[in-house]
Amino acid sequence: MGETPVLNNYNILIAEDDNSNYEYLRLLLSKTGATIHRASDGEEAVSRYSEIKDLHLILMDIRMPKLNGHLATRKIRALGAKIPIIAQTAYATPEDIEKAMAHGCDDYISKPIRKAAFFDKITRHLN
């Protein structure tokens, strides 16, 4: 696995405050055909979730300004979101993973993100 999937007709929100991390994810996803949206902080992630029609997946950074990824995920879930939310974090201890899941994330991927693992996680949640 790990091959670049074809994700035409999918809308993916990247909630990431760090420009280099966002650009890396955008570059990976740009080869899939997915439509990519960005939120630069947790508050923007919540509002972008409400604005974007037919959103299929959220990649949620945990450490962001204004509202961290845990709280942003909880707010998005409170709005009735049933779409997959994958936490992306440099902190991937068992406790960190458990905390992300307790706040409503469906999965996690640790930074630095490896292409093969990234595409495996995404295709698992979109298929």
mmCIF file of the C-alpha atoms, coordinates in Angstrom:
data_MODEL
# 
_entry.id   MODEL 
# 
loop_
_atom_site.group_PDB 
_atom_site.id 
_atom_site.type_symbol 
_atom_site.label_atom_id 
_atom_site.label_alt_id 
_atom_site.label_comp_id 
_atom_site.label_asym_id 
_atom_site.label_entity_id 
_atom_site.label_seq_id 
_atom_site.pdbx_PDB_ins_code 
_atom_site.Cartn_x 
_atom_site.Cartn_y 
_atom_site.Cartn_z 
_atom_site.occupancy 
_atom_site.B_iso_or_equiv 
_atom_site.pdbx_formal_charge 
_atom_site.auth_seq_id 
_atom_site.auth_comp_id 
_atom_site.auth_asym_id 
_atom_site.auth_atom_id 
_atom_site.pdbx_PDB_model_num 
ATOM 1   C CA . MET A 1 1   ? 0.000   0.000  0.000  1.00 0.00 ? 1   MET A CA 1 
ATOM 2   C CA . GLY A 1 2   ? 0.990   3.630  0.262  1.00 0.00 ? 2   GLY A CA 1 
ATOM 3   C CA . GLU A 1 3   ? 0.501   4.299  -3.431 1.00 0.00 ? 3   GLU A CA 1 
ATOM 4   C CA . THR A 1 4   ? -1.014  7.634  -4.349 1.00 0.00 ? 4   THR A CA 1 
ATOM 5   C CA . PRO A 1 5   ? -4.778  7.074  -4.329 1.00 0.00 ? 5   PRO A CA 1 
ATOM 6   C CA . VAL A 1 6   ? -7.223  8.650  -6.755 1.00 0.00 ? 6   VAL A CA 1 
ATOM 7   C CA . LEU A 1 7   ? -9.449  10.941 -4.710 1.00 0.00 ? 7   LEU A CA 1 
ATOM 8   C CA . ASN A 1 8   ? -11.312 12.886 -7.381 1.00 0.00 ? 8   ASN A CA 1 
ATOM 9   C CA . ASN A 1 9   ? -14.608 14.256 -6.017 1.00 0.00 ? 9   ASN A CA 1 
ATOM 10  C CA . TYR A 1 10  ? -13.327 14.271 -2.411 1.00 0.00 ? 10  TYR A CA 1 
ATOM 11  C CA . ASN A 1 11  ? -13.080 17.440 -0.308 1.00 0.00 ? 11  ASN A CA 1 
ATOM 12  C CA . ILE A 1 12  ? -10.408 17.376 2.380  1.00 0.00 ? 12  ILE A CA 1 
ATOM 13  C CA . LEU A 1 13  ? -9.847  20.028 5.045  1.00 0.00 ? 13  LEU A CA 1 
ATOM 14  C CA . ILE A 1 14  ? -6.309  20.422 6.367  1.00 0.00 ? 14  ILE A CA 1 
ATOM 15  C CA . ALA A 1 15  ? -6.377  22.164 9.750  1.00 0.00 ? 15  ALA A CA 1 
ATOM 16  C CA . GLU A 1 16  ? -2.734  23.147 10.188 1.00 0.00 ? 16  GLU A CA 1 
ATOM 17  C CA . ASP A 1 17  ? -1.152  26.376 11.436 1.00 0.00 ? 17  ASP A CA 1 
ATOM 18  C CA . ASP A 1 18  ? 2.412   25.626 10.331 1.00 0.00 ? 18  ASP A CA 1 
ATOM 19  C CA . ASN A 1 19  ? 2.929   26.626 6.683  1.00 0.00 ? 19  ASN A CA 1 
ATOM 20  C CA . SER A 1 20  ? 5.618   24.038 5.921  1.00 0.00 ? 20  SER A CA 1 
ATOM 21  C CA . ASN A 1 21  ? 3.504   21.206 7.367  1.00 0.00 ? 21  ASN A CA 1 
ATOM 22  C CA . TYR A 1 22  ? 0.478   22.429 5.404  1.00 0.00 ? 22  TYR A CA 1 
ATOM 23  C CA . GLU A 1 23  ? 2.471   22.700 2.173  1.00 0.00 ? 23  GLU A CA 1 
ATOM 24  C CA . TYR A 1 24  ? 3.785   19.158 2.587  1.00 0.00 ? 24  TYR A CA 1 
ATOM 25  C CA . LEU A 1 25  ? 0.278   17.753 3.071  1.00 0.00 ? 25  LEU A CA 1 
ATOM 26  C CA . ARG A 1 26  ? -1.065  19.888 0.222  1.00 0.00 ? 26  ARG A CA 1 
ATOM 27  C CA . LEU A 1 27  ? 1.690   18.594 -2.052 1.00 0.00 ? 27  LEU A CA 1 
ATOM 28  C CA . LEU A 1 28  ? 0.901   14.974 -1.190 1.00 0.00 ? 28  LEU A CA 1 
ATOM 29  C CA . LEU A 1 29  ? -2.833  15.477 -1.677 1.00 0.00 ? 29  LEU A CA 1 
ATOM 30  C CA . SER A 1 30  ? -2.486  17.549 -4.854 1.00 0.00 ? 30  SER A CA 1 
ATOM 31  C CA . LYS A 1 31  ? -1.428  14.386 -6.671 1.00 0.00 ? 31  LYS A CA 1 
ATOM 32  C CA . THR A 1 32  ? -4.661  12.609 -5.700 1.00 0.00 ? 32  THR A CA 1 
ATOM 33  C CA . GLY A 1 33  ? -7.131  14.904 -7.436 1.00 0.00 ? 33  GLY A CA 1 
ATOM 34  C CA . ALA A 1 34  ? -8.852  15.810 -4.145 1.00 0.00 ? 34  ALA A CA 1 
ATOM 35  C CA . THR A 1 35  ? -10.055 19.340 -3.524 1.00 0.00 ? 35  THR A CA 1 
ATOM 36  C CA . ILE A 1 36  ? -8.012  20.748 -0.662 1.00 0.00 ? 36  ILE A CA 1 
ATOM 37  C CA . HIS A 1 37  ? -9.209  23.333 1.846  1.00 0.00 ? 37  HIS A CA 1 
ATOM 38  C CA . ARG A 1 38  ? -7.200  24.937 4.659  1.00 0.00 ? 38  ARG A CA 1 
ATOM 39  C CA . ALA A 1 39  ? -7.860  26.171 8.152  1.00 0.00 ? 39  ALA A CA 1 
ATOM 40  C CA . SER A 1 40  ? -4.967  27.936 9.904  1.00 0.00 ? 40  SER A CA 1 
ATOM 41  C CA . ASP A 1 41  ? -6.267  27.506 13.453 1.00 0.00 ? 41  ASP A CA 1 
ATOM 42  C CA . GLY A 1 42  ? -8.877  25.584 15.417 1.00 0.00 ? 42  GLY A CA 1 
ATOM 43  C CA . GLU A 1 43  ? -11.560 28.270 15.243 1.00 0.00 ? 43  GLU A CA 1 
ATOM 44  C CA . GLU A 1 44  ? -11.192 28.463 11.482 1.00 0.00 ? 44  GLU A CA 1 
ATOM 45  C CA . ALA A 1 45  ? -11.424 24.651 11.267 1.00 0.00 ? 45  ALA A CA 1 
ATOM 46  C CA . VAL A 1 46  ? -14.823 24.764 12.962 1.00 0.00 ? 46  VAL A CA 1 
ATOM 47  C CA . SER A 1 47  ? -16.115 27.532 10.698 1.00 0.00 ? 47  SER A CA 1 
ATOM 48  C CA . ARG A 1 48  ? -14.686 25.908 7.542  1.00 0.00 ? 48  ARG A CA 1 
ATOM 49  C CA . TYR A 1 49  ? -16.435 22.650 8.486  1.00 0.00 ? 49  TYR A CA 1 
ATOM 50  C CA . SER A 1 50  ? -19.742 24.563 8.535  1.00 0.00 ? 50  SER A CA 1 
ATOM 51  C CA . GLU A 1 51  ? -19.024 26.378 5.244  1.00 0.00 ? 51  GLU A CA 1 
ATOM 52  C CA . ILE A 1 52  ? -17.736 23.577 3.015  1.00 0.00 ? 52  ILE A CA 1 
ATOM 53  C CA . LYS A 1 53  ? -20.436 21.433 1.468  1.00 0.00 ? 53  LYS A CA 1 
ATOM 54  C CA . ASP A 1 54  ? -19.679 17.740 0.981  1.00 0.00 ? 54  ASP A CA 1 
ATOM 55  C CA . LEU A 1 55  ? -16.566 17.662 3.162  1.00 0.00 ? 55  LEU A CA 1 
ATOM 56  C CA . HIS A 1 56  ? -15.240 14.102 3.327  1.00 0.00 ? 56  HIS A CA 1 
ATOM 57  C CA . LEU A 1 57  ? -12.241 14.182 5.680  1.00 0.00 ? 57  LEU A CA 1 
ATOM 58  C CA . ILE A 1 58  ? -10.492 16.483 8.144  1.00 0.00 ? 58  ILE A CA 1 
ATOM 59  C CA . LEU A 1 59  ? -6.775  16.300 8.934  1.00 0.00 ? 59  LEU A CA 1 
ATOM 60  C CA . MET A 1 60  ? -6.619  17.984 12.353 1.00 0.00 ? 60  MET A CA 1 
ATOM 61  C CA . ASP A 1 61  ? -3.384  19.301 13.796 1.00 0.00 ? 61  ASP A CA 1 
ATOM 62  C CA . ILE A 1 62  ? -3.541  19.060 17.574 1.00 0.00 ? 62  ILE A CA 1 
ATOM 63  C CA . ARG A 1 63  ? -1.381  22.044 18.552 1.00 0.00 ? 63  ARG A CA 1 
ATOM 64  C CA . MET A 1 64  ? -2.909  25.132 16.946 1.00 0.00 ? 64  MET A CA 1 
ATOM 65  C CA . PRO A 1 65  ? -3.588  28.701 18.066 1.00 0.00 ? 65  PRO A CA 1 
ATOM 66  C CA . LYS A 1 66  ? -6.958  30.070 19.209 1.00 0.00 ? 66  LYS A CA 1 
ATOM 67  C CA . LEU A 1 67  ? -8.471  26.594 19.649 1.00 0.00 ? 67  LEU A CA 1 
ATOM 68  C CA . ASN A 1 68  ? -6.429  23.414 19.799 1.00 0.00 ? 68  ASN A CA 1 
ATOM 69  C CA . GLY A 1 69  ? -7.268  20.379 17.683 1.00 0.00 ? 69  GLY A CA 1 
ATOM 70  C CA . HIS A 1 70  ? -8.929  18.528 20.554 1.00 0.00 ? 70  HIS A CA 1 
ATOM 71  C CA . LEU A 1 71  ? -11.392 21.329 21.236 1.00 0.00 ? 71  LEU A CA 1 
ATOM 72  C CA . ALA A 1 72  ? -11.949 22.018 17.538 1.00 0.00 ? 72  ALA A CA 1 
ATOM 73  C CA . THR A 1 73  ? -12.781 18.339 17.023 1.00 0.00 ? 73  THR A CA 1 
ATOM 74  C CA . ARG A 1 74  ? -15.231 18.386 19.925 1.00 0.00 ? 74  ARG A CA 1 
ATOM 75  C CA . LYS A 1 75  ? -16.970 21.479 18.499 1.00 0.00 ? 75  LYS A CA 1 
ATOM 76  C CA . ILE A 1 76  ? -17.165 19.916 15.027 1.00 0.00 ? 76  ILE A CA 1 
ATOM 77  C CA . ARG A 1 77  ? -18.621 16.714 16.484 1.00 0.00 ? 77  ARG A CA 1 
ATOM 78  C CA . ALA A 1 78  ? -21.128 18.808 18.453 1.00 0.00 ? 78  ALA A CA 1 
ATOM 79  C CA . LEU A 1 79  ? -22.330 20.184 15.106 1.00 0.00 ? 79  LEU A CA 1 
ATOM 80  C CA . GLY A 1 80  ? -23.229 16.622 14.106 1.00 0.00 ? 80  GLY A CA 1 
ATOM 81  C CA . ALA A 1 81  ? -20.183 15.766 12.010 1.00 0.00 ? 81  ALA A CA 1 
ATOM 82  C CA . LYS A 1 82  ? -19.883 12.098 11.185 1.00 0.00 ? 82  LYS A CA 1 
ATOM 83  C CA . ILE A 1 83  ? -16.958 12.451 8.761  1.00 0.00 ? 83  ILE A CA 1 
ATOM 84  C CA . PRO A 1 84  ? -13.541 11.001 9.577  1.00 0.00 ? 84  PRO A CA 1 
ATOM 85  C CA . ILE A 1 85  ? -11.209 13.262 11.531 1.00 0.00 ? 85  ILE A CA 1 
ATOM 86  C CA . ILE A 1 86  ? -7.569  12.193 11.619 1.00 0.00 ? 86  ILE A CA 1 
ATOM 87  C CA . ALA A 1 87  ? -5.391  13.836 14.269 1.00 0.00 ? 87  ALA A CA 1 
ATOM 88  C CA . GLN A 1 88  ? -1.935  14.769 13.067 1.00 0.00 ? 88  GLN A CA 1 
ATOM 89  C CA . THR A 1 89  ? 0.504   15.234 15.884 1.00 0.00 ? 89  THR A CA 1 
ATOM 90  C CA . ALA A 1 90  ? 4.159   15.129 16.804 1.00 0.00 ? 90  ALA A CA 1 
ATOM 91  C CA . TYR A 1 91  ? 3.023   13.803 20.187 1.00 0.00 ? 91  TYR A CA 1 
ATOM 92  C CA . ALA A 1 92  ? 2.026   10.192 19.631 1.00 0.00 ? 92  ALA A CA 1 
ATOM 93  C CA . THR A 1 93  ? 2.364   8.574  23.034 1.00 0.00 ? 93  THR A CA 1 
ATOM 94  C CA . PRO A 1 94  ? -0.411  6.135  23.930 1.00 0.00 ? 94  PRO A CA 1 
ATOM 95  C CA . GLU A 1 95  ? -1.879  8.799  26.231 1.00 0.00 ? 95  GLU A CA 1 
ATOM 96  C CA . ASP A 1 96  ? -1.855  11.414 23.443 1.00 0.00 ? 96  ASP A CA 1 
ATOM 97  C CA . ILE A 1 97  ? -3.548  9.022  21.044 1.00 0.00 ? 97  ILE A CA 1 
ATOM 98  C CA . GLU A 1 98  ? -6.161  8.101  23.652 1.00 0.00 ? 98  GLU A CA 1 
ATOM 99  C CA . LYS A 1 99  ? -6.833  11.793 24.326 1.00 0.00 ? 99  LYS A CA 1 
ATOM 100 C CA . ALA A 1 100 ? -7.322  12.524 20.601 1.00 0.00 ? 100 ALA A CA 1 
ATOM 101 C CA . MET A 1 101 ? -9.768  9.634  20.294 1.00 0.00 ? 101 MET A CA 1 
ATOM 102 C CA . ALA A 1 102 ? -11.617 10.707 23.452 1.00 0.00 ? 102 ALA A CA 1 
ATOM 103 C CA . HIS A 1 103 ? -12.157 14.148 21.895 1.00 0.00 ? 103 HIS A CA 1 
ATOM 104 C CA . GLY A 1 104 ? -13.712 12.628 18.758 1.00 0.00 ? 104 GLY A CA 1 
ATOM 105 C CA . CYS A 1 105 ? -10.877 11.849 16.359 1.00 0.00 ? 105 CYS A CA 1 
ATOM 106 C CA . ASP A 1 106 ? -11.247 8.620  14.404 1.00 0.00 ? 106 ASP A CA 1 
ATOM 107 C CA . ASP A 1 107 ? -7.540  8.019  13.928 1.00 0.00 ? 107 ASP A CA 1 
ATOM 108 C CA . TYR A 1 108 ? -4.155  9.676  14.217 1.00 0.00 ? 108 TYR A CA 1 
ATOM 109 C CA . ILE A 1 109 ? -0.943  9.960  12.282 1.00 0.00 ? 109 ILE A CA 1 
ATOM 110 C CA . SER A 1 110 ? 2.314   11.007 13.864 1.00 0.00 ? 110 SER A CA 1 
ATOM 111 C CA . LYS A 1 111 ? 4.650   13.672 12.514 1.00 0.00 ? 111 LYS A CA 1 
ATOM 112 C CA . PRO A 1 112 ? 6.841   13.621 10.607 1.00 0.00 ? 112 PRO A CA 1 
ATOM 113 C CA . ILE A 1 113 ? 4.251   12.190 8.250  1.00 0.00 ? 113 ILE A CA 1 
ATOM 114 C CA . ARG A 1 114 ? 5.429   9.428  5.943  1.00 0.00 ? 114 ARG A CA 1 
ATOM 115 C CA . LYS A 1 115 ? 3.730   9.285  2.556  1.00 0.00 ? 115 LYS A CA 1 
ATOM 116 C CA . ALA A 1 116 ? 2.875   5.558  2.626  1.00 0.00 ? 116 ALA A CA 1 
ATOM 117 C CA . ALA A 1 117 ? 1.325   5.658  6.100  1.00 0.00 ? 117 ALA A CA 1 
ATOM 118 C CA . PHE A 1 118 ? -0.516  8.877  5.237  1.00 0.00 ? 118 PHE A CA 1 
ATOM 119 C CA . PHE A 1 119 ? -2.182  7.445  2.141  1.00 0.00 ? 119 PHE A CA 1 
ATOM 120 C CA . ASP A 1 120 ? -2.983  4.171  3.919  1.00 0.00 ? 120 ASP A CA 1 
ATOM 121 C CA . LYS A 1 121 ? -4.829  6.062  6.680  1.00 0.00 ? 121 LYS A CA 1 
ATOM 122 C CA . ILE A 1 122 ? -6.727  8.275  4.266  1.00 0.00 ? 122 ILE A CA 1 
ATOM 123 C CA . THR A 1 123 ? -7.878  5.473  1.976  1.00 0.00 ? 123 THR A CA 1 
ATOM 124 C CA . ARG A 1 124 ? -8.934  3.382  4.963  1.00 0.00 ? 124 ARG A CA 1 
ATOM 125 C CA . HIS A 1 125 ? -11.275 6.156  6.102  1.00 0.00 ? 125 HIS A CA 1 
ATOM 126 C CA . LEU A 1 126 ? -12.587 7.192  2.692  1.00 0.00 ? 126 LEU A CA 1 
ATOM 127 C CA . ASN A 1 127 ? -13.441 3.715  1.417  1.00 0.00 ? 127 ASN A CA 1 
# 
